[in-house]
């Protein structure tokens, strides 16, 4: 199956390892970009809301 988006899983659960690894890399990059690893950040250590907040930030992202 060809996926238009490498973040979209081709199957349910954790069976699509590439997709899950892409998702983890994406969230980790956003986590560091926002500085959530720093002690003074109000959401330190939380990944909550990162994808929603940055969904349209980067070029080539579809707004659908």
Predicted model as a PDB file, atoms N, CA, C, CB and O in Angstrom, pLDDT in the B-factor column:
MODEL        1                                                                  
ATOM      1  N   UNK A   1       0.845  -1.191   0.000  1.00 51.00           N  
ATOM      2  CA  UNK A   1       0.000   0.000   0.000  1.00 51.00           C  
ATOM      3  C   UNK A   1       0.885   1.246   0.000  1.00 51.00           C  
ATOM      4  CB  UNK A   1      -0.958   0.003   1.228  1.00 51.00           C  
ATOM      5  O   UNK A   1       1.758   1.390   0.855  1.00 51.00           O  
ATOM      6  N   UNK A   2       0.662   2.131  -0.942  1.00 56.00           N  
ATOM      7  CA  UNK A   2       1.363   3.406  -0.956  1.00 56.00           C  
ATOM      8  C   UNK A   2       0.604   4.400  -0.097  1.00 56.00           C  
ATOM      9  CB  UNK A   2       1.524   3.939  -2.398  1.00 56.00           C  
ATOM     10  O   UNK A   2      -0.604   4.587  -0.248  1.00 56.00           O  
ATOM     11  N   UNK A   3       1.331   5.026   0.798  1.00 56.00           N  
ATOM     12  CA  UNK A   3       0.714   6.023   1.673  1.00 56.00           C  
ATOM     13  C   UNK A   3       1.113   7.411   1.183  1.00 56.00           C  
ATOM     14  CB  UNK A   3       1.138   5.812   3.165  1.00 56.00           C  
ATOM     15  O   UNK A   3       2.283   7.641   0.877  1.00 56.00           O  
ATOM     16  N   UNK A   4       0.163   8.337   1.106  1.00 58.00           N  
ATOM     17  CA  UNK A   4       0.498   9.696   0.699  1.00 58.00           C  
ATOM     18  C   UNK A   4       1.271  10.430   1.788  1.00 58.00           C  
ATOM     19  CB  UNK A   4      -0.766  10.465   0.348  1.00 58.00           C  
ATOM     20  O   UNK A   4       1.978  11.396   1.499  1.00 58.00           O  
ATOM     21  N   UNK A   5       1.145   9.989   3.020  1.00 63.00           N  
ATOM     22  CA  UNK A   5       1.769  10.646   4.160  1.00 63.00           C  
ATOM     23  C   UNK A   5       2.508   9.599   4.988  1.00 63.00           C  
ATOM     24  CB  UNK A   5       0.711  11.394   5.023  1.00 63.00           C  
ATOM     25  O   UNK A   5       1.879   8.648   5.452  1.00 63.00           O  
ATOM     26  N   UNK A   6       3.827   9.738   5.193  1.00 60.00           N  
ATOM     27  CA  UNK A   6       4.573   8.739   5.962  1.00 60.00           C  
ATOM     28  C   UNK A   6       4.173   8.695   7.430  1.00 60.00           C  
ATOM     29  CB  UNK A   6       6.049   9.013   5.857  1.00 60.00           C  
ATOM     30  O   UNK A   6       4.539   7.757   8.138  1.00 60.00           O  
ATOM     31  N   UNK A   7       3.423   9.699   7.904  1.00 62.00           N  
ATOM     32  CA  UNK A   7       2.943   9.695   9.292  1.00 62.00           C  
ATOM     33  C   UNK A   7       1.675   8.851   9.431  1.00 62.00           C  
ATOM     34  CB  UNK A   7       2.674  11.135   9.772  1.00 62.00           C  
ATOM     35  O   UNK A   7       1.297   8.475  10.541  1.00 62.00           O  
ATOM     36  N   UNK A   8       1.021   8.554   8.309  1.00 63.00           N  
ATOM     37  CA  UNK A   8      -0.225   7.800   8.332  1.00 63.00           C  
ATOM     38  C   UNK A   8       0.082   6.309   8.351  1.00 63.00           C  
ATOM     39  CB  UNK A   8      -1.111   8.159   7.118  1.00 63.00           C  
ATOM     40  O   UNK A   8       0.827   5.806   7.510  1.00 63.00           O  
ATOM     41  N   UNK A   9      -0.489   5.626   9.297  1.00 62.00           N  
ATOM     42  CA  UNK A   9      -0.244   4.202   9.433  1.00 62.00           C  
ATOM     43  C   UNK A   9      -1.012   3.415   8.378  1.00 62.00           C  
ATOM     44  CB  UNK A   9      -0.628   3.730  10.830  1.00 62.00           C  
ATOM     45  O   UNK A   9      -2.153   3.744   8.056  1.00 62.00           O  
ATOM     46  N   UNK A  10      -0.378   2.373   7.842  1.00 63.00           N  
ATOM     47  CA  UNK A  10      -1.017   1.519   6.845  1.00 63.00           C  
ATOM     48  C   UNK A  10      -1.878   0.454   7.519  1.00 63.00           C  
ATOM     49  CB  UNK A  10       0.040   0.859   5.947  1.00 63.00           C  
ATOM     50  O   UNK A  10      -2.696  -0.193   6.864  1.00 63.00           O  
ATOM     51  N   UNK A  11      -1.697   0.274   8.809  1.00 63.00           N  
ATOM     52  CA  UNK A  11      -2.473  -0.719   9.536  1.00 63.00           C  
ATOM     53  C   UNK A  11      -2.722  -0.231  10.955  1.00 63.00           C  
ATOM     54  CB  UNK A  11      -1.752  -2.083   9.546  1.00 63.00           C  
ATOM     55  O   UNK A  11      -2.203   0.808  11.365  1.00 63.00           O  
ATOM     56  N   UNK A  12      -3.509  -0.979  11.690  1.00 63.00           N  
ATOM     57  CA  UNK A  12      -3.867  -0.587  13.049  1.00 63.00           C  
ATOM     58  C   UNK A  12      -2.796  -1.014  14.045  1.00 63.00           C  
ATOM     59  CB  UNK A  12      -5.215  -1.190  13.438  1.00 63.00           C  
ATOM     60  O   UNK A  12      -2.017  -1.933  13.792  1.00 63.00           O  
ATOM     61  N   UNK A  13      -2.776  -0.328  15.179  1.00 61.00           N  
ATOM     62  CA  UNK A  13      -1.856  -0.695  16.248  1.00 61.00           C  
ATOM     63  C   UNK A  13      -0.415  -0.335  15.932  1.00 61.00           C  
ATOM     64  CB  UNK A  13      -1.955  -2.165  16.524  1.00 61.00           C  
ATOM     65  O   UNK A  13      -0.147   0.581  15.155  1.00 61.00           O  
ATOM     66  N   UNK A  14       0.490  -1.052  16.532  1.00 61.00           N  
ATOM     67  CA  UNK A  14       1.912  -0.756  16.392  1.00 61.00           C  
ATOM     68  C   UNK A  14       2.570  -1.652  15.351  1.00 61.00           C  
ATOM     69  CB  UNK A  14       2.617  -0.913  17.732  1.00 61.00           C  
ATOM     70  O   UNK A  14       3.776  -1.888  15.418  1.00 61.00           O  
ATOM     71  N   UNK A  15       1.807  -2.151  14.401  1.00 69.00           N  
ATOM     72  CA  UNK A  15       2.370  -3.054  13.407  1.00 69.00           C  
ATOM     73  C   UNK A  15       3.134  -2.315  12.312  1.00 69.00           C  
ATOM     74  CB  UNK A  15       1.274  -3.882  12.790  1.00 69.00           C  
ATOM     75  O   UNK A  15       3.984  -2.912  11.652  1.00 69.00           O  
ATOM     76  N   UNK A  16       2.851  -1.037  12.107  1.00 75.00           N  
ATOM     77  CA  UNK A  16       3.562  -0.254  11.101  1.00 75.00           C  
ATOM     78  C   UNK A  16       4.697   0.508  11.791  1.00 75.00           C  
ATOM     79  CB  UNK A  16       2.590   0.731  10.358  1.00 75.00           C  
ATOM     80  O   UNK A  16       4.526   1.658  12.195  1.00 75.00           O  
ATOM     81  N   UNK A  17       5.837  -0.132  11.920  1.00 81.00           N  
ATOM     82  CA  UNK A  17       6.973   0.394  12.668  1.00 81.00           C  
ATOM     83  C   UNK A  17       7.501   1.699  12.071  1.00 81.00           C  
ATOM     84  CB  UNK A  17       8.086  -0.637  12.715  1.00 81.00           C  
ATOM     85  O   UNK A  17       7.821   2.628  12.813  1.00 81.00           O  
ATOM     86  N   UNK A  18       7.596   1.782  10.749  1.00 81.00           N  
ATOM     87  CA  UNK A  18       8.114   2.996  10.103  1.00 81.00           C  
ATOM     88  C   UNK A  18       7.236   4.200  10.438  1.00 81.00           C  
ATOM     89  CB  UNK A  18       8.192   2.804   8.570  1.00 81.00           C  
ATOM     90  O   UNK A  18       7.746   5.268  10.776  1.00 81.00           O  
ATOM     91  N   UNK A  19       5.941   4.029  10.346  1.00 78.00           N  
ATOM     92  CA  UNK A  19       5.015   5.116  10.644  1.00 78.00           C  
ATOM     93  C   UNK A  19       5.126   5.558  12.104  1.00 78.00           C  
ATOM     94  CB  UNK A  19       3.582   4.687  10.334  1.00 78.00           C  
ATOM     95  O   UNK A  19       5.139   6.754  12.396  1.00 78.00           O  
ATOM     96  N   UNK A  20       5.205   4.599  13.005  1.00 81.00           N  
ATOM     97  CA  UNK A  20       5.316   4.923  14.426  1.00 81.00           C  
ATOM     98  C   UNK A  20       6.644   5.630  14.726  1.00 81.00           C  
ATOM     99  CB  UNK A  20       5.190   3.645  15.277  1.00 81.00           C  
ATOM    100  O   UNK A  20       6.676   6.575  15.515  1.00 81.00           O  
ATOM    101  N   UNK A  21       7.720   5.185  14.111  1.00 86.00           N  
ATOM    102  CA  UNK A  21       9.026   5.838  14.309  1.00 86.00           C  
ATOM    103  C   UNK A  21       9.028   7.261  13.760  1.00 86.00           C  
ATOM    104  CB  UNK A  21      10.139   5.022  13.636  1.00 86.00           C  
ATOM    105  O   UNK A  21       9.622   8.157  14.360  1.00 86.00           O  
ATOM    106  N   UNK A  22       8.361   7.475  12.612  1.00 84.00           N  
ATOM    107  CA  UNK A  22       8.243   8.828  12.051  1.00 84.00           C  
ATOM    108  C   UNK A  22       7.479   9.738  13.006  1.00 84.00           C  
ATOM    109  CB  UNK A  22       7.539   8.789  10.675  1.00 84.00           C  
ATOM    110  O   UNK A  22       7.852  10.895  13.201  1.00 84.00           O  
ATOM    111  N   UNK A  23       6.437   9.228  13.586  1.00 84.00           N  
ATOM    112  CA  UNK A  23       5.615  10.001  14.525  1.00 84.00           C  
ATOM    113  C   UNK A  23       6.424  10.382  15.763  1.00 84.00           C  
ATOM    114  CB  UNK A  23       4.362   9.198  14.937  1.00 84.00           C  
ATOM    115  O   UNK A  23       6.347  11.520  16.228  1.00 84.00           O  
ATOM    116  N   UNK A  24       7.191   9.447  16.292  1.00 87.00           N  
ATOM    117  CA  UNK A  24       8.022   9.714  17.468  1.00 87.00           C  
ATOM    118  C   UNK A  24       9.078  10.773  17.145  1.00 87.00           C  
ATOM    119  CB  UNK A  24       8.699   8.413  17.962  1.00 87.00           C  
ATOM    120  O   UNK A  24       9.308  11.683  17.942  1.00 87.00           O  
ATOM    121  N   UNK A  25       9.714  10.657  15.991  1.00 90.00           N  
ATOM    122  CA  UNK A  25      10.730  11.643  15.582  1.00 90.00           C  
ATOM    123  C   UNK A  25      10.119  13.032  15.440  1.00 90.00           C  
ATOM    124  CB  UNK A  25      11.388  11.223  14.252  1.00 90.00           C  
ATOM    125  O   UNK A  25      10.710  14.021  15.873  1.00 90.00           O  
ATOM    126  N   UNK A  26       8.945  13.105  14.840  1.00 85.00           N  
ATOM    127  CA  UNK A  26       8.248  14.380  14.642  1.00 85.00           C  
ATOM    128  C   UNK A  26       7.926  15.029  15.989  1.00 85.00           C  
ATOM    129  CB  UNK A  26       6.950  14.168  13.826  1.00 85.00           C  
ATOM    130  O   UNK A  26       8.195  16.214  16.185  1.00 85.00           O  
ATOM    131  N   UNK A  27       7.358  14.268  16.908  1.00 86.00           N  
ATOM    132  CA  UNK A  27       6.992  14.826  18.210  1.00 86.00           C  
ATOM    133  C   UNK A  27       8.220  15.216  19.022  1.00 86.00           C  
ATOM    134  CB  UNK A  27       6.151  13.827  18.994  1.00 86.00           C  
ATOM    135  O   UNK A  27       8.201  16.224  19.730  1.00 86.00           O  
ATOM    136  N   UNK A  28       9.272  14.440  18.930  1.00 90.00           N  
ATOM    137  CA  UNK A  28      10.515  14.765  19.651  1.00 90.00           C  
ATOM    138  C   UNK A  28      11.107  16.069  19.130  1.00 90.00           C  
ATOM    139  CB  UNK A  28      11.547  13.619  19.510  1.00 90.00           C  
ATOM    140  O   UNK A  28      11.589  16.884  19.916  1.00 90.00           O  
ATOM    141  N   UNK A  29      11.077  16.277  17.807  1.00 89.00           N  
ATOM    142  CA  UNK A  29      11.580  17.516  17.221  1.00 89.00           C  
ATOM    143  C   UNK A  29      10.752  18.717  17.697  1.00 89.00           C  
ATOM    144  CB  UNK A  29      11.559  17.427  15.680  1.00 89.00           C  
ATOM    145  O   UNK A  29      11.310  19.761  18.035  1.00 89.00           O  
ATOM    146  N   UNK A  30       9.434  18.570  17.723  1.00 87.00           N  
ATOM    147  CA  UNK A  30       8.562  19.657  18.200  1.00 87.00           C  
ATOM    148  C   UNK A  30       8.785  19.929  19.686  1.00 87.00           C  
ATOM    149  CB  UNK A  30       7.080  19.310  17.946  1.00 87.00           C  
ATOM    150  O   UNK A  30       8.792  21.083  20.116  1.00 87.00           O  
ATOM    151  N   UNK A  31       8.964  18.874  20.463  1.00 88.00           N  
ATOM    152  CA  UNK A  31       9.226  18.980  21.897  1.00 88.00           C  
ATOM    153  C   UNK A  31      10.464  19.843  22.153  1.00 88.00           C  
ATOM    154  CB  UNK A  31       9.411  17.579  22.517  1.00 88.00           C  
ATOM    155  O   UNK A  31      10.439  20.752  22.983  1.00 88.00           O  
ATOM    156  N   UNK A  32      11.540  19.546  21.430  1.00 86.00           N  
ATOM    157  CA  UNK A  32      12.776  20.302  21.598  1.00 86.00           C  
ATOM    158  C   UNK A  32      12.649  21.722  21.031  1.00 86.00           C  
ATOM    159  CB  UNK A  32      13.937  19.568  20.922  1.00 86.00           C  
ATOM    160  O   UNK A  32      13.192  22.668  21.601  1.00 86.00           O  
ATOM    161  N   UNK A  33      11.935  21.870  19.915  1.00 87.00           N  
ATOM    162  CA  UNK A  33      11.715  23.180  19.296  1.00 87.00           C  
ATOM    163  C   UNK A  33      11.042  24.144  20.265  1.00 87.00           C  
ATOM    164  CB  UNK A  33      10.866  23.035  18.029  1.00 87.00           C  
ATOM    165  O   UNK A  33      11.401  25.320  20.326  1.00 87.00           O  
ATOM    166  N   UNK A  34      10.069  23.649  21.022  1.00 88.00           N  
ATOM    167  CA  UNK A  34       9.354  24.489  21.985  1.00 88.00           C  
ATOM    168  C   UNK A  34      10.110  24.676  23.294  1.00 88.00           C  
ATOM    169  CB  UNK A  34       8.003  23.896  22.272  1.00 88.00           C  
ATOM    170  O   UNK A  34       9.739  25.528  24.102  1.00 88.00           O  
ATOM    171  N   UNK A  35      11.142  23.909  23.512  1.00 87.00           N  
ATOM    172  CA  UNK A  35      11.904  24.027  24.752  1.00 87.00           C  
ATOM    173  C   UNK A  35      11.238  23.344  25.936  1.00 87.00           C  
ATOM    174  CB  UNK A  35      12.122  25.470  25.073  1.00 87.00           C  
ATOM    175  O   UNK A  35      11.455  23.736  27.082  1.00 87.00           O  
ATOM    176  N   UNK A  36      10.436  22.335  25.669  1.00 87.00           N  
ATOM    177  CA  UNK A  36       9.739  21.642  26.747  1.00 87.00           C  
ATOM    178  C   UNK A  36      10.669  20.765  27.582  1.00 87.00           C  
ATOM    179  CB  UNK A  36       8.626  20.799  26.176  1.00 87.00           C  
ATOM    180  O   UNK A  36      10.230  20.137  28.546  1.00 87.00           O  
ATOM    181  N   UNK A  37      11.918  20.721  27.225  1.00 88.00           N  
ATOM    182  CA  UNK A  37      12.905  19.992  28.019  1.00 88.00           C  
ATOM    183  C   UNK A  37      13.523  20.883  29.092  1.00 88.00           C  
ATOM    184  CB  UNK A  37      14.001  19.427  27.115  1.00 88.00           C  
ATOM    185  O   UNK A  37      14.266  20.396  29.944  1.00 88.00           O  
ATOM    186  N   UNK A  38      13.229  22.162  29.064  1.00 88.00           N  
ATOM    187  CA  UNK A  38      13.807  23.114  30.011  1.00 88.00           C  
ATOM    188  C   UNK A  38      12.937  23.246  31.267  1.00 88.00           C  
ATOM    189  CB  UNK A  38      13.981  24.485  29.343  1.00 88.00           C  
ATOM    190  O   UNK A  38      11.711  23.157  31.199  1.00 88.00           O  
ATOM    191  N   UNK A  39      13.589  23.458  32.405  1.00 90.00           N  
ATOM    192  CA  UNK A  39      12.901  23.502  33.700  1.00 90.00           C  
ATOM    193  C   UNK A  39      11.846  24.601  33.799  1.00 90.00           C  
ATOM    194  CB  UNK A  39      13.908  23.688  34.796  1.00 90.00           C  
ATOM    195  O   UNK A  39      10.834  24.427  34.478  1.00 90.00           O  
ATOM    196  N   UNK A  40      12.072  25.725  33.133  1.00 92.00           N  
ATOM    197  CA  UNK A  40      11.159  26.859  33.279  1.00 92.00           C  
ATOM    198  C   UNK A  40       9.961  26.828  32.321  1.00 92.00           C  
ATOM    199  CB  UNK A  40      11.918  28.131  33.071  1.00 92.00           C  
ATOM    200  O   UNK A  40       9.110  27.715  32.384  1.00 92.00           O  
ATOM    201  N   UNK A  41       9.880  25.838  31.448  1.00 84.00           N  
ATOM    202  CA  UNK A  41       8.747  25.748  30.510  1.00 84.00           C  
ATOM    203  C   UNK A  41       7.499  25.279  31.254  1.00 84.00           C  
ATOM    204  CB  UNK A  41       9.074  24.778  29.330  1.00 84.00           C  
ATOM    205  O   UNK A  41       7.565  24.308  32.008  1.00 84.00           O  
ATOM    206  N   UNK A  42       6.352  25.956  31.054  1.00 84.00           N  
ATOM    207  CA  UNK A  42       5.124  25.569  31.776  1.00 84.00           C  
ATOM    208  C   UNK A  42       4.617  24.165  31.436  1.00 84.00           C  
ATOM    209  CB  UNK A  42       4.033  26.565  31.479  1.00 84.00           C  
ATOM    210  O   UNK A  42       3.903  23.561  32.237  1.00 84.00           O  
ATOM    211  N   UNK A  43       4.971  23.643  30.274  1.00 86.00           N  
ATOM    212  CA  UNK A  43       4.551  22.290  29.891  1.00 86.00           C  
ATOM    213  C   UNK A  43       5.751  21.346  29.830  1.00 86.00           C  
ATOM    214  CB  UNK A  43       3.826  22.315  28.529  1.00 86.00           C  
ATOM    215  O   UNK A  43       5.800  20.445  28.992  1.00 86.00           O  
ATOM    216  N   UNK A  44       6.696  21.555  30.706  1.00 86.00           N  
ATOM    217  CA  UNK A  44       7.918  20.737  30.738  1.00 86.00           C  
ATOM    218  C   UNK A  44       7.581  19.251  30.834  1.00 86.00           C  
ATOM    219  CB  UNK A  44       8.812  21.151  31.923  1.00 86.00           C  
ATOM    220  O   UNK A  44       6.817  18.828  31.702  1.00 86.00           O  
ATOM    221  N   UNK A  45       8.161  18.474  29.932  1.00 83.00           N  
ATOM    222  CA  UNK A  45       7.981  17.028  29.954  1.00 83.00           C  
ATOM    223  C   UNK A  45       6.711  16.525  29.305  1.00 83.00           C  
ATOM    224  CB  UNK A  45       8.012  16.564  31.335  1.00 83.00           C  
ATOM    225  O   UNK A  45       6.508  15.313  29.230  1.00 83.00           O  
ATOM    226  N   UNK A  46       5.845  17.411  28.831  1.00 81.00           N  
ATOM    227  CA  UNK A  46       4.574  17.005  28.222  1.00 81.00           C  
ATOM    228  C   UNK A  46       4.629  17.109  26.697  1.00 81.00           C  
ATOM    229  CB  UNK A  46       3.424  17.868  28.764  1.00 81.00           C  
ATOM    230  O   UNK A  46       5.133  18.086  26.143  1.00 81.00           O  
ATOM    231  N   UNK A  47       4.110  16.097  26.046  1.00 81.00           N  
ATOM    232  CA  UNK A  47       4.010  16.092  24.585  1.00 81.00           C  
ATOM    233  C   UNK A  47       2.603  16.488  24.135  1.00 81.00           C  
ATOM    234  CB  UNK A  47       4.376  14.702  24.027  1.00 81.00           C  
ATOM    235  O   UNK A  47       2.335  16.588  22.938  1.00 81.00           O  
ATOM    236  N   UNK A  48       1.725  16.708  25.081  1.00 84.00           N  
ATOM    237  CA  UNK A  48       0.328  17.012  24.809  1.00 84.00           C  
ATOM    238  C   UNK A  48       0.178  18.267  23.951  1.00 84.00           C  
ATOM    239  CB  UNK A  48      -0.431  17.181  26.113  1.00 84.00           C  
ATOM    240  O   UNK A  48       0.727  19.320  24.276  1.00 84.00           O  
ATOM    241  N   UNK A  49      -0.573  18.145  22.848  1.00 82.00           N  
ATOM    242  CA  UNK A  49      -0.918  19.274  22.006  1.00 82.00           C  
ATOM    243  C   UNK A  49       0.141  19.706  21.008  1.00 82.00           C  
ATOM    244  CB  UNK A  49      -1.242  20.401  22.851  1.00 82.00           C  
ATOM    245  O   UNK A  49      -0.093  20.654  20.257  1.00 82.00           O  
ATOM    246  N   UNK A  50       1.286  19.058  20.968  1.00 82.00           N  
ATOM    247  CA  UNK A  50       2.358  19.491  20.061  1.00 82.00           C  
ATOM    248  C   UNK A  50       1.965  19.390  18.590  1.00 82.00           C  
ATOM    249  CB  UNK A  50       3.604  18.664  20.305  1.00 82.00           C  
ATOM    250  O   UNK A  50       2.156  20.344  17.836  1.00 82.00           O  
ATOM    251  N   UNK A  51       1.425  18.265  18.176  1.00 76.00           N  
ATOM    252  CA  UNK A  51       1.064  18.100  16.769  1.00 76.00           C  
ATOM    253  C   UNK A  51      -0.028  19.085  16.369  1.00 76.00           C  
ATOM    254  CB  UNK A  51       0.603  16.662  16.498  1.00 76.00           C  
ATOM    255  O   UNK A  51       0.036  19.685  15.297  1.00 76.00           O  
ATOM    256  N   UNK A  52      -1.016  19.249  17.215  1.00 78.00           N  
ATOM    257  CA  UNK A  52      -2.120  20.172  16.901  1.00 78.00           C  
ATOM    258  C   UNK A  52      -1.606  21.614  16.782  1.00 78.00           C  
ATOM    259  CB  UNK A  52      -3.225  20.087  17.991  1.00 78.00           C  
ATOM    260  O   UNK A  52      -2.024  22.355  15.892  1.00 78.00           O  
ATOM    261  N   UNK A  53      -0.716  21.994  17.664  1.00 80.00           N  
ATOM    262  CA  UNK A  53      -0.188  23.362  17.671  1.00 80.00           C  
ATOM    263  C   UNK A  53       0.663  23.659  16.437  1.00 80.00           C  
ATOM    264  CB  UNK A  53       0.636  23.596  18.930  1.00 80.00           C  
ATOM    265  O   UNK A  53       0.634  24.777  15.924  1.00 80.00           O  
ATOM    266  N   UNK A  54       1.413  22.681  15.959  1.00 74.00           N  
ATOM    267  CA  UNK A  54       2.367  22.892  14.867  1.00 74.00           C  
ATOM    268  C   UNK A  54       1.935  22.262  13.553  1.00 74.00           C  
ATOM    269  CB  UNK A  54       3.705  22.348  15.255  1.00 74.00           C  
ATOM    270  O   UNK A  54       2.734  22.204  12.618  1.00 74.00           O  
ATOM    271  N   UNK A  55       0.728  21.800  13.452  1.00 72.00           N  
ATOM    272  CA  UNK A  55       0.281  21.064  12.278  1.00 72.00           C  
ATOM    273  C   UNK A  55       0.516  21.817  10.973  1.00 72.00           C  
ATOM    274  CB  UNK A  55      -1.176  20.739  12.412  1.00 72.00           C  
ATOM    275  O   UNK A  55       0.975  21.222   9.998  1.00 72.00           O  
ATOM    276  N   UNK A  56       0.212  23.104  10.935  1.00 67.00           N  
ATOM    277  CA  UNK A  56       0.335  23.886   9.703  1.00 67.00           C  
ATOM    278  C   UNK A  56       1.566  24.779   9.678  1.00 67.00           C  
ATOM    279  CB  UNK A  56      -0.889  24.729   9.515  1.00 67.00           C  
ATOM    280  O   UNK A  56       1.680  25.632   8.798  1.00 67.00           O  
ATOM    281  N   UNK A  57       2.477  24.608  10.605  1.00 57.00           N  
ATOM    282  CA  UNK A  57       3.650  25.464  10.709  1.00 57.00           C  
ATOM    283  C   UNK A  57       4.636  25.255   9.577  1.00 57.00           C  
ATOM    284  CB  UNK A  57       4.335  25.230  12.015  1.00 57.00           C  
ATOM    285  O   UNK A  57       5.264  26.206   9.111  1.00 57.00           O  
ATOM    286  N   UNK A  58       4.774  24.024   9.136  1.00 57.00           N  
ATOM    287  CA  UNK A  58       5.812  23.693   8.173  1.00 57.00           C  
ATOM    288  C   UNK A  58       5.258  23.575   6.763  1.00 57.00           C  
ATOM    289  CB  UNK A  58       6.495  22.405   8.567  1.00 57.00           C  
ATOM    290  O   UNK A  58       4.150  23.073   6.577  1.00 57.00           O  
ATOM    291  N   UNK A  59       6.022  24.038   5.750  1.00 60.00           N  
ATOM    292  CA  UNK A  59       5.563  24.008   4.367  1.00 60.00           C  
ATOM    293  C   UNK A  59       5.242  22.592   3.879  1.00 60.00           C  
ATOM    294  CB  UNK A  59       6.608  24.627   3.473  1.00 60.00           C  
ATOM    295  O   UNK A  59       5.892  21.623   4.270  1.00 60.00           O  
ATOM    296  N   UNK A  60       4.240  22.496   3.030  1.00 59.00           N  
ATOM    297  CA  UNK A  60       3.873  21.208   2.451  1.00 59.00           C  
ATOM    298  C   UNK A  60       2.842  20.449   3.251  1.00 59.00           C  
ATOM    299  CB  UNK A  60       5.079  20.368   2.301  1.00 59.00           C  
ATOM    300  O   UNK A  60       2.440  19.354   2.857  1.00 59.00           O  
ATOM    301  N   UNK A  61       2.407  21.000   4.359  1.00 53.00           N  
ATOM    302  CA  UNK A  61       1.411  20.324   5.193  1.00 53.00           C  
ATOM    303  C   UNK A  61       0.024  20.692   4.683  1.00 53.00           C  
ATOM    304  CB  UNK A  61       1.574  20.711   6.703  1.00 53.00           C  
ATOM    305  O   UNK A  61      -0.293  21.867   4.502  1.00 53.00           O  
ATOM    306  N   UNK A  62      -0.780  19.691   4.459  1.00 53.00           N  
ATOM    307  CA  UNK A  62      -2.134  19.902   3.986  1.00 53.00           C  
ATOM    308  C   UNK A  62      -3.025  20.356   5.138  1.00 53.00           C  
ATOM    309  CB  UNK A  62      -2.688  18.622   3.343  1.00 53.00           C  
ATOM    310  O   UNK A  62      -2.928  19.817   6.240  1.00 53.00           O  
ATOM    311  N   UNK A  63      -3.880  21.328   4.902  1.00 50.00           N  
ATOM    312  CA  UNK A  63      -4.753  21.865   5.944  1.00 50.00           C  
ATOM    313  C   UNK A  63      -6.023  21.057   6.163  1.00 50.00           C  
ATOM    314  CB  UNK A  63      -5.123  23.268   5.609  1.00 50.00           C  
ATOM    315  O   UNK A  63      -6.841  21.435   7.002  1.00 50.00           O  
ATOM    316  N   UNK A  64      -6.216  19.971   5.449  1.00 46.00           N  
ATOM    317  CA  UNK A  64      -7.459  19.188   5.585  1.00 46.00           C  
ATOM    318  C   UNK A  64      -7.540  18.582   6.941  1.00 46.00           C  
ATOM    319  CB  UNK A  64      -7.550  18.096   4.526  1.00 46.00           C  
ATOM    320  O   UNK A  64      -8.510  17.888   7.250  1.00 46.00           O  
TER     321      UNK A  64                                                      
ENDMDL                                                                          
END                                                                             
